[in-house]
Amino acid sequence: MSSNSQDIRRSILSKWHESLSKYGNLFSSDEISGTSPPSVFVGSHNYPKVFVGPLVPPIHGNTELLDNPEKWKGKSLEEIVNFRLNLVRGIQKIPIEQTEGRYIENLQEVTMSSKPTDLDLIFNKKVSSNISINGESAPFGPIGEIKSAKFSGSTSSKPIEKIFYDKDINASDAVLKLYNSGIEISKIQKCFSIGMLGKKRKLVPTKWSITATDDIISKSIVENILENNIIDVCKIFSYEHLGNIFSVILFPRRWMFEMIEAWYSNGIIGFGSDYEDARGIKHPPRIAGAYFAAKLAVSEYLLKNKIQAGVLIFREIRPEYSIPVGVWQVREGIREAMKQKPKIITSFNEALEIASTKTSVSKNEWIKNGKTLDAIRQKSILDYF
């Protein structure tokens, strides 16, 4: 992490500590009363016995914005981090197979709710001042082990409630039904995580459910777009937010997808990439959940416009992105990129040049660290169908 990144991070965390004075000192309390956005979190530590519980701020009212990535467009990194760090995480250790019982069922009702839900938590001891920042899921604030919890005021979302009570549908189909019903991705991920979907239900760590949901939906969309006509020009889209720069190239080719990331560490640029063709990706992505988040966002655009294309994405992670806030920002960033007016040209090489100029990384560096050009040069049997 560069010194600039460290300075930004220290500034954000310092302001967060200052903001706690508005609510009293959370770190000296063994209880909290507030309105959950609604939100729950399932940890991965100690799997298959994991820490599960609600996220609750020390305020009452409409707190939806604190945990709704789809509504964070235009918000600064500092604003988003402060949204999240004001959510106190209550926990109880639960085996992943335990998807019934009063505590879990209350959490499922919170997750199903279409409106923020009032909660009162009493902890075994004062909450910990440790905060969670892991890069996959959005961060959250202090953590406390729950002694007792009172839940009230949930209002079930009808599409989610219907899927919850359908135990004859597998988890993948349940995810797709919710998505096609217009339920937000972040909401579906929570339902998946808290053991509400499928025939054989279990708790799924939040960071795993995020990737699984993006993967299930994007894979289904790609199956549909393989029937579409291939575009005959190159289109370049770009968008920048939260210290991330995205350049997206669509080019005339049967579906193939590559995402290349560049980041900065002590003055050195590091790279990572992953690639697939119409047969899908054959290994866990090296760039983790960001890959599926990006794939989902761009495949939505292709499906909506009834086209098919090869896709190459450059993601430059600038030092300003000092606190990772989750892979949702990749999905939402590329969704926004695809809403911009594209630059349209016929030359793929020129498209590479234009996409590269949106970033601080040269075209040659991007291409050297990916495999799209090699894949284009090698006609596969898939090109004849």
JOJORA-V670030 format. One record per residue. SS is DSSP state (helix for helix, strand for strand, loop for the rest). Layout:
ss=SS
ss=SS
This chain:
ss=loop
ss=loop
ss=helix
ss=helix
ss=helix
ss=helix
ss=helix
ss=helix
ss=helix
ss=helix
ss=helix
ss=helix
ss=helix
ss=helix
ss=helix
ss=helix
ss=helix
ss=helix
ss=helix
ss=helix
ss=helix
ss=helix
ss=loop
ss=loop
ss=loop
ss=helix
ss=helix
ss=helix
ss=loop
ss=loop
ss=strand
ss=strand
ss=strand
ss=strand
ss=strand
ss=strand
ss=loop
ss=loop
ss=loop
ss=strand
ss=strand
ss=strand
ss=loop
ss=loop
ss=loop
ss=loop
ss=loop
ss=loop
ss=strand
ss=strand
ss=strand
ss=strand
ss=strand
ss=strand
ss=strand
ss=strand
ss=strand
ss=loop
ss=loop
ss=loop
ss=loop
ss=loop
ss=loop
ss=helix
ss=helix
ss=helix
ss=helix
ss=loop
ss=helix
ss=helix
ss=helix
ss=loop
ss=loop
ss=loop
ss=loop
ss=loop
ss=helix
ss=helix
ss=helix
ss=helix
ss=helix
ss=helix
ss=helix
ss=helix
ss=helix
ss=loop
ss=strand
ss=strand
ss=strand
ss=strand
ss=strand
ss=strand
ss=strand
ss=strand
ss=strand
ss=loop
ss=loop
ss=loop
ss=loop
ss=loop
ss=loop
ss=helix
ss=helix
ss=helix
ss=helix
ss=helix
ss=helix
ss=helix
ss=helix
ss=helix
ss=helix
ss=helix
ss=strand
ss=loop
ss=loop
ss=loop
ss=strand
ss=strand
ss=strand
ss=strand
ss=strand
ss=strand
ss=strand
ss=loop
ss=loop
ss=loop
ss=loop
ss=strand
ss=loop
ss=loop
ss=loop
ss=strand
ss=loop
ss=loop
ss=loop
ss=loop
ss=loop
ss=loop
ss=loop
ss=strand
ss=loop
ss=loop
ss=strand
ss=strand
ss=strand
ss=strand
ss=strand
ss=strand
ss=strand
ss=strand
ss=strand
ss=strand
ss=loop
ss=loop
ss=loop
ss=strand
ss=loop
ss=helix
ss=helix
ss=helix
ss=helix
ss=helix
ss=helix
ss=helix
ss=loop
ss=loop
ss=loop
ss=loop
ss=loop
ss=loop
ss=helix
ss=helix
ss=helix
ss=helix
ss=helix
ss=helix
ss=helix
ss=helix
ss=helix
ss=helix
ss=loop
ss=loop
ss=loop
ss=loop
ss=helix
ss=helix
ss=helix
ss=helix
ss=helix
ss=helix
ss=helix
ss=helix
ss=helix
ss=loop
ss=loop
ss=loop
ss=loop
ss=loop
ss=loop
ss=loop
ss=loop
ss=loop
ss=loop
ss=loop
ss=loop
ss=helix
ss=helix
ss=helix
ss=helix
ss=helix
ss=helix
ss=helix
ss=helix
ss=helix
ss=helix
ss=helix
ss=helix
ss=helix
ss=helix
ss=helix
ss=helix
ss=helix
ss=helix
ss=helix
ss=helix
ss=loop
ss=loop
ss=loop
ss=strand
ss=strand
ss=loop
ss=loop
ss=loop
ss=strand
ss=strand
ss=strand
ss=strand
ss=strand
ss=strand
ss=strand
ss=strand
ss=loop
ss=loop
ss=strand
ss=strand
ss=strand
ss=strand
ss=strand
ss=strand
ss=strand
ss=strand
ss=loop
ss=loop
ss=loop
ss=loop
ss=strand
ss=strand
ss=strand
ss=strand
ss=strand
ss=strand
ss=strand
ss=strand
ss=strand
ss=strand
ss=loop
ss=loop
ss=strand
ss=strand
ss=strand
ss=strand
ss=strand
ss=strand
ss=strand
ss=strand
ss=strand
ss=strand
ss=loop
ss=loop
ss=strand
ss=loop
ss=loop
ss=loop
ss=loop
ss=loop
ss=loop
ss=loop
ss=loop
ss=helix
ss=helix
ss=helix
ss=helix
ss=helix
ss=helix
ss=helix
ss=helix
ss=helix
ss=helix
ss=helix
ss=helix
ss=helix
ss=helix
ss=helix
ss=helix
ss=loop
ss=loop
ss=strand
ss=strand
ss=loop
ss=strand
ss=strand
ss=strand
ss=strand
ss=strand
ss=strand
ss=strand
ss=strand
ss=loop
ss=loop
ss=loop
ss=loop
ss=loop
ss=loop
ss=loop
ss=loop
ss=loop
ss=loop
ss=helix
ss=helix
ss=helix
ss=helix
ss=helix
ss=helix
ss=helix
ss=helix
ss=helix
ss=helix
ss=loop
ss=loop
ss=loop
ss=loop
ss=loop
ss=strand
ss=strand
ss=strand
ss=loop
ss=loop
ss=helix
ss=helix
ss=helix
ss=helix
ss=helix
ss=helix
ss=helix
ss=helix
ss=helix
ss=helix
ss=loop
ss=loop
ss=loop
ss=loop
ss=loop
ss=helix
ss=helix
ss=helix
ss=helix
ss=helix
ss=helix
ss=loop
ss=loop
ss=loop
ss=helix
ss=helix
ss=helix
ss=helix
ss=helix
ss=helix
ss=loop
ss=loop
ss=loop
ss=helix
ss=helix
ss=helix
ss=helix
ss=loop
